[in-house]
Amino acid sequence: MGMAGQKAVVIGGAQGAGRTIARTLAAAGAAVTLTDATAGTAAAFAQTFGQAGADCDPGDGDALRRLAGEAGDCALVVLVVNGADIAATAQAAQHTVEAFIPALSAQRGALVLALSLPPAPGVWHEAAAGWVAAATAALAGRHAGDGVRVNAVIGLAPDAPALPRFMSAGPAPAPAPVPLGRLPDARAFAAAVLALGGADAAAITGQVLRLDGGRGAAMP
């Protein structure tokens, strides 16, 4: 699952699971450009392992188009999303697709949507996960003719942000049992992204990999 000589862009790659995803892609041989909306954060982190960082708000379509122009042809674009703000997730995904599909098409590359949810996801978290799954299927079908694969990784992460206060209604739900006894860490996210986005997955598109320690399989 190496990416030697290929370019990858990790949007949201300077915080949370995005940091490990960016490092993992670089270790696999990719030339990585990672972004963060906070000025200077991406560049500072990228310097720690010899890659490039850029200030970019995924909600800003013009900024993403500039980033795509600077990055040039790339084999993999990863959009890292946290939390339950469906509107922000949809906007970031739309801007990412519009900015990077031409570059990905030239390389017959892949887009991976990576969404992290808290250990006890509420209704709005599950709604966000449902949106990501539906969007993945729709985008995969639409862009297969462009030679672009679209997959998603949705995982329960201990460090995922809580719901915005206005969405909270009553106490947070209690975590359900985890059959494996542990939730996936950032390394599991990164491994899944590489598996779905790398060249070895050239025939895989429209797939959603749920990382939940076996919880979904154990539910009735």
C-alpha positions as CSV (number, residue, x, y, z in Angstrom):
1,M,0.0,0.0,0.0
2,G,2.9,2.3,-0.7
3,M,2.6,5.8,-2.2
4,A,6.1,6.4,-3.4
5,G,6.4,9.3,-5.8
6,Q,2.8,10.3,-5.4
7,K,1.2,13.5,-4.0
8,A,-1.4,13.6,-1.2
9,V,-3.4,16.4,0.3
10,V,-4.8,16.0,3.8
11,I,-7.4,18.7,4.5
12,G,-7.6,19.1,8.3
13,G,-4.3,17.2,8.7
14,A,-2.8,19.2,11.5
15,Q,-5.1,18.1,14.3
16,G,-6.7,15.0,15.7
17,A,-6.6,11.9,13.5
18,G,-5.6,14.1,10.6
19,R,-2.1,14.4,12.1
20,T,-1.6,10.6,12.1
21,I,-3.1,10.3,8.6
22,A,-0.7,12.8,7.2
23,R,2.3,11.1,8.9
24,T,1.2,7.7,7.7
25,L,0.9,8.8,4.1
26,A,4.3,10.4,4.3
27,A,5.8,7.2,5.7
28,A,4.2,5.4,2.8
29,G,6.3,7.6,0.4
30,A,3.8,10.3,-0.5
31,A,4.7,14.0,-0.8
32,V,2.1,15.4,1.6
33,T,0.5,18.8,1.8
34,L,-1.6,19.2,4.9
35,T,-3.9,22.0,5.9
36,D,-5.5,23.7,8.9
37,A,-7.8,26.7,9.3
38,T,-5.7,28.2,12.0
39,A,-2.8,30.3,10.6
40,G,0.6,28.7,11.0
41,T,-0.6,25.5,12.5
42,A,-0.3,23.3,9.4
43,A,3.1,24.6,8.5
44,A,4.5,24.2,12.0
45,F,3.3,20.6,12.2
46,A,4.3,19.7,8.6
47,Q,7.9,20.8,9.3
48,T,8.3,18.2,12.0
49,F,8.3,15.5,9.4
50,G,9.6,17.2,6.3
51,Q,6.3,17.9,4.5
52,A,4.3,21.0,3.4
53,G,1.6,22.8,5.4
54,A,-0.9,25.4,4.2
55,D,-3.5,27.7,5.9
56,C,-6.9,26.7,4.4
57,D,-10.4,26.8,5.7
58,P,-12.4,23.9,4.2
59,G,-15.5,26.1,4.2
60,D,-13.8,28.5,1.8
61,G,-14.1,27.3,-1.8
62,D,-11.7,29.9,-3.2
63,A,-9.0,28.8,-0.7
64,L,-9.5,25.2,-1.6
65,R,-9.2,26.0,-5.3
66,R,-6.0,27.9,-4.7
67,L,-4.7,25.0,-2.8
68,A,-5.6,22.6,-5.6
69,G,-3.8,24.8,-8.1
70,E,-0.7,24.9,-6.0
71,A,-0.7,21.1,-5.3
72,G,-1.1,20.2,-8.9
73,D,-1.9,16.6,-9.9
74,C,-2.4,14.4,-6.8
75,A,-3.2,10.8,-6.2
76,L,-5.1,11.1,-3.0
77,V,-7.1,13.8,-1.2
78,V,-8.3,13.2,2.4
79,L,-11.0,15.4,4.0
80,V,-10.9,15.0,7.8
81,V,-14.1,16.0,9.5
82,N,-15.0,16.0,13.2
83,G,-18.3,16.3,15.0
84,A,-21.9,16.6,14.0
85,D,-22.2,19.8,12.0
86,I,-23.8,18.4,8.9
87,A,-24.0,21.7,7.1
88,A,-20.3,22.4,7.6
89,T,-19.4,18.8,6.6
90,A,-21.5,19.1,3.4
91,Q,-20.0,22.5,2.5
92,A,-16.4,21.3,3.0
93,A,-17.1,18.1,0.9
94,Q,-18.7,20.1,-1.9
95,H,-15.8,22.6,-2.0
96,T,-13.2,19.8,-1.9
97,V,-14.9,17.9,-4.8
98,E,-15.2,21.0,-6.9
99,A,-11.5,22.0,-6.3
100,F,-9.8,18.6,-6.6
101,I,-11.7,16.4,-9.0
102,P,-9.7,17.6,-12.1
103,A,-6.4,16.9,-10.4
104,L,-7.5,13.5,-9.1
105,S,-8.9,12.6,-12.5
106,A,-5.6,13.2,-14.2
107,Q,-3.9,10.7,-11.8
108,R,-6.9,8.3,-11.5
109,G,-6.8,9.1,-7.8
110,A,-9.0,8.8,-4.8
111,L,-10.9,11.0,-2.4
112,V,-11.4,9.7,1.1
113,L,-13.8,11.3,3.6
114,A,-12.7,10.7,7.2
115,L,-15.3,11.4,9.9
116,S,-14.6,10.9,13.6
117,L,-17.5,10.5,16.1
118,P,-17.4,10.4,19.9
119,P,-17.7,7.0,21.7
120,A,-21.4,7.6,22.4
121,P,-22.7,9.2,19.2
122,G,-26.0,11.0,19.5
123,V,-28.6,11.4,16.9
124,W,-26.9,14.4,15.2
125,H,-23.6,12.5,15.0
126,E,-25.4,9.5,13.4
127,A,-27.1,11.9,11.0
128,A,-23.7,13.3,10.0
129,A,-22.5,9.7,9.5
130,G,-25.5,8.9,7.4
131,W,-24.9,12.0,5.3
132,V,-21.2,11.0,4.7
133,A,-22.2,7.5,3.7
134,A,-24.9,8.7,1.3
135,A,-22.6,11.3,-0.2
136,T,-19.8,8.8,-0.7
137,A,-22.1,6.5,-2.7
138,A,-23.5,9.4,-4.8
139,L,-20.0,10.9,-5.5
140,A,-18.5,7.5,-6.3
141,G,-21.2,6.9,-8.9
142,R,-20.9,10.4,-10.4
143,H,-17.1,10.5,-10.7
144,A,-16.3,6.9,-11.6
145,G,-16.3,8.0,-15.3
146,D,-13.7,10.6,-14.4
147,G,-11.5,7.8,-13.0
148,V,-11.8,9.1,-9.5
149,R,-12.6,6.7,-6.6
150,V,-14.5,8.0,-3.5
151,N,-14.6,6.1,-0.2
152,A,-15.1,7.0,3.4
153,V,-13.9,6.0,6.9
154,I,-16.3,6.7,9.8
155,G,-14.9,5.9,13.3
156,L,-15.6,6.3,17.0
157,A,-12.7,8.4,18.4
158,P,-12.2,9.2,22.1
159,D,-11.0,12.7,21.2
160,A,-13.8,13.6,18.9
161,P,-15.5,16.9,19.8
162,A,-18.8,17.0,21.7
163,L,-22.0,18.2,20.1
164,P,-22.5,21.9,19.8
165,R,-24.6,23.1,22.8
166,F,-27.6,24.1,20.7
167,M,-27.9,20.5,19.4
168,S,-27.7,18.9,22.8
169,A,-31.0,17.8,24.3
170,G,-30.7,16.2,27.7
171,P,-27.8,14.1,28.9
172,A,-25.3,12.6,26.5
173,P,-26.1,8.9,25.6
174,A,-24.1,6.2,27.4
175,P,-21.5,4.4,25.3
176,A,-22.7,1.0,24.1
177,P,-20.5,-2.1,24.8
178,V,-17.5,-2.6,22.5
179,P,-17.0,-6.3,21.6
180,L,-13.3,-5.9,21.0
181,G,-12.9,-4.0,24.2
182,R,-11.3,-1.0,22.6
183,L,-12.2,1.8,20.2
184,P,-9.9,2.5,17.2
185,D,-7.2,5.0,17.7
186,A,-5.7,7.4,15.1
187,R,-3.5,4.7,13.7
188,A,-6.6,2.7,12.7
189,F,-8.0,5.7,11.0
190,A,-4.8,6.3,9.1
191,A,-4.5,2.6,8.1
192,A,-8.0,2.6,6.8
193,V,-7.5,5.8,4.8
194,L,-4.3,4.3,3.2
195,A,-6.1,1.0,2.5
196,L,-9.0,2.7,0.7
197,G,-7.1,5.5,-0.9
198,G,-3.9,3.8,-2.1
199,A,-3.1,2.4,-5.5
200,D,-3.8,-1.2,-4.3
201,A,-7.5,-0.2,-3.9
202,A,-7.8,0.8,-7.6
203,A,-11.0,-1.2,-8.0
204,I,-12.7,0.0,-4.7
205,T,-15.1,2.9,-4.7
206,G,-18.3,3.9,-3.0
207,Q,-17.3,2.0,0.2
208,V,-17.8,3.2,3.8
209,L,-15.6,1.5,6.4
210,R,-17.0,1.9,9.9
211,L,-14.4,1.7,12.7
212,D,-16.3,1.0,16.0
213,G,-14.6,-2.0,17.7
214,G,-17.3,-4.3,16.4
215,R,-20.2,-2.4,18.0
216,G,-22.2,-2.2,14.9
217,A,-21.9,-5.9,14.2
218,A,-23.1,-6.8,17.7
219,M,-26.2,-4.5,17.6
220,P,-29.5,-6.2,16.8
